[in-house]
Amino acid sequence: MIRVVLPPHLRQLANVDRVVEIQVKEPLTLRTVLDALEARYPVLRGTIRDYTTQERRAFIRFFACGQDLSHEPLDAPLPETVASGAEYLMVVGAMAGG
Amino acid sequence: MSEVRVLVGTHKGAFMLNSDGKRKRWDVSGPFFAGWEIYHFNGSPADPDRLYASQSNGWFGQVIQRSNDGGKTWEAAGNKFTYDGVPGTHQWYDGTPHPWEFKRVWNLVPSFTDPDTVYAGVEDAALFRSKDGGQTWEEFPGLRKAKGNLWQPGAGGMCLHTILIDPSNSKRIFVAISAAGAFRTDDDGQNWRPINRGLISPNELPDTTAEVGHCVHNISMHPSRPGVLFMQKHWDVMRSDDAGEMWHEISGNLPSDFGFPIAVHAHEPETIYVVPIKSDSEHYPPEGKLRVYRSRKGGNEWEALTNGLPQGNCYVNILRSAMAVDSLDSCGIYFGTTGGQVYGSADSGDTWTPIVRDLPAVLSVEVQTLR
């Protein structure tokens, strides 16, 4: 079970708490996690990845295990501690403004 | 007993202002979609309980919300806005080619007859339509063929911000785009052509009377006379009596002919309203006095409406979609400001009162008259 932390706007949109738990089939990558997340919460389609290009939206970042994964290839394996559920994968709205 | 529901989109959520036909006491509900920009919030003429809201922000993109019960409950509809084919390029601010990129929905206009049919004007400029209550969207690519490669963004972006459907002929639709101009289809969106003859933009365009490129801010019509159009341009207030074939200026004695919204009285097709703004670099009322100007003669001769509006130290703006009228016997008119006030008048603009004072910046105002 993967644990994903969503930012407040997306929690409101999907009507979920801060952390959502989702089942993801191997291989465990950013792409497969986002695919599973959007399949379970279709309202999130287009809010994290661009609908057309499927690229990460410009003001979205991905953090896990104290690292910034935003610029990792979408098909790169996620850290083992995320795969085991010990660590969260955080979807973060980039700091902008005040 | 009649009721009025004012739908307000703001920089940080949507609000509903409800009153009976007297329009003296108001019940304010919201924010809905708190923290999100609501560029437009509109109701279906065919079913007033069907509401649509354009919800977006720079982080998470575009969401379309739909209510089937007058705003008591909401559900997210479809948000996949994909341009037809390869959209190519339009002009950037400096005139260089720039690829077409979807950013947000500026305008949602439901059909007069079918609550499931709704039109969406988007940035970068294009027109979409849904026939299934907003679940799926299809573009009218013929619009971009009307010299779309020469369109350019205004200060707010290259947005299709105004959609007017001819109430007597749903195959005729008018749209306005900043900064491209006004366009019309007579065949339900298949073919479009610019309708900008008579517009002059000496400070914005190298060819001052170009076929496209004019910064049109808003267009209005009275439903009984769909061939008569009123336009607030970047500078100049304009009028067309032939469905946009030719425009002529009606700015007359206005203190400034720069502004954003323009509205038509519900029962008097020659009575129109604008809110003059000082200039394109100073987006606030001249002299710090918030004045709605009314012409009862279809333009040229204007009177200032000030009763109840601040006449000093007022430096708000009134955005292009932020003025609307109700259709009660004594016509009500409403507008919202970037300072978060929504002002209402129940007597055609003679007197005004603030319905709310401290909302987030108001992006849009629409009115439903519920009988």
HADDOCK unambig.tbl for C-alpha pairs under 7 A between the chains (distance, minus, plus):
assign (segid A and resid 43 and name CA) (segid B and resid 76 and name CA) 6.50 0.50 0.50
assign (segid A and resid 46 and name CA) (segid B and resid 61 and name CA) 6.86 0.50 0.50
assign (segid A and resid 47 and name CA) (segid B and resid 60 and name CA) 4.33 0.50 0.50
assign (segid A and resid 47 and name CA) (segid B and resid 61 and name CA) 5.40 0.50 0.50
assign (segid A and resid 48 and name CA) (segid B and resid 60 and name CA) 6.13 0.50 0.50
assign (segid A and resid 51 and name CA) (segid B and resid 80 and name CA) 6.54 0.50 0.50
assign (segid A and resid 52 and name CA) (segid B and resid 82 and name CA) 6.96 0.50 0.50
assign (segid A and resid 59 and name CA) (segid B and resid 59 and name CA) 5.03 0.50 0.50
assign (segid A and resid 60 and name CA) (segid B and resid 59 and name CA) 6.50 0.50 0.50
assign (segid A and resid 93 and name CA) (segid B and resid 59 and name CA) 6.20 0.50 0.50
